[in-house]
Amino acid sequence: MSLAEIKSRISDAEAKAGRAPGSVELIAVSKIQPNERVEAVLNEGHRVFGENRVQEAAGKWPDFRTQFDRIQLHIIGPLQTNKARQAMELADCIHSVDRPKLATTLARLAQELGSCPDLFIQVNTGAEDQKAGILPQDADAFIAECRGLDLPIKGVMCIPPVEEEAALHFALLAKIAKRNDLTGLSMGMSSDFEKAIAFGATHVRVGSAIFGARDYS
């Protein structure tokens, strides 16, 4: 599949859901992708990318930013507190704020640096032990805690369990966002982004469908 096809499918899904054209931001997830594939997508004019690991982002994006303007970088993977400063200096948005210790670290660094990327709270909608994210029943209190720290919380993010119906998780996340007056919904990946758009996704994270299969070897 190509970038153009994915963008066309997003437009169709927006229209079908009665959403305004362009209301969904496509994050091209470039983790573990060779630089030449990423550069090809940059050359097509796309500028919004997502990385899982701070180290990989640091090795890739400073160089690309010298060659291409207006790049927006989103950190979408779990964030260790000892990588928080580097993440804040690299990224325009962090989607994986998931625990009080990380929130207080980000707040302290925001004071030091004088700025902070946009932030999303990661919610572990499936309450999976192996997955990062605040539990749904703790989300409201955690969002309030982050706001109390003056953090720029723009929305919530989830990664549904692979063996469950994604729509249930998208609906739950949308409910959490609505009752906390948050407009950002980061949900939906290569296999289910159209469904996520129907439930109000503002950011969809698509990787292999744009770049091709990842080589983990």
BELRA-V391615 format. One record per run of one state. SS is the DSSP state (H for helix, E for strand, C for the rest). FROM is the first residue (numbers start at 0). LEN is the number of residues. If there is no record, write none. Layout:
BEGIN
ss=SS from=FROM len=LEN
ss=SS from=FROM len=LEN
END
This chain:
BEGIN
ss=C from=0 len=2
ss=H from=2 len=14
ss=C from=16 len=8
ss=E from=24 len=5
ss=C from=29 len=5
ss=H from=34 len=9
ss=C from=43 len=4
ss=E from=47 len=4
ss=C from=51 len=2
ss=H from=53 len=14
ss=C from=67 len=4
ss=E from=71 len=4
ss=C from=75 len=5
ss=H from=80 len=10
ss=C from=90 len=2
ss=E from=92 len=5
ss=C from=97 len=2
ss=H from=99 len=14
ss=C from=113 len=4
ss=E from=117 len=7
ss=C from=124 len=9
ss=E from=133 len=2
ss=H from=135 len=13
ss=C from=148 len=4
ss=E from=152 len=5
ss=C from=157 len=8
ss=H from=165 len=14
ss=C from=179 len=4
ss=E from=183 len=3
ss=C from=186 len=6
ss=H from=192 len=6
ss=C from=198 len=4
ss=E from=202 len=4
ss=C from=206 len=1
ss=H from=207 len=4
ss=C from=211 len=6
END
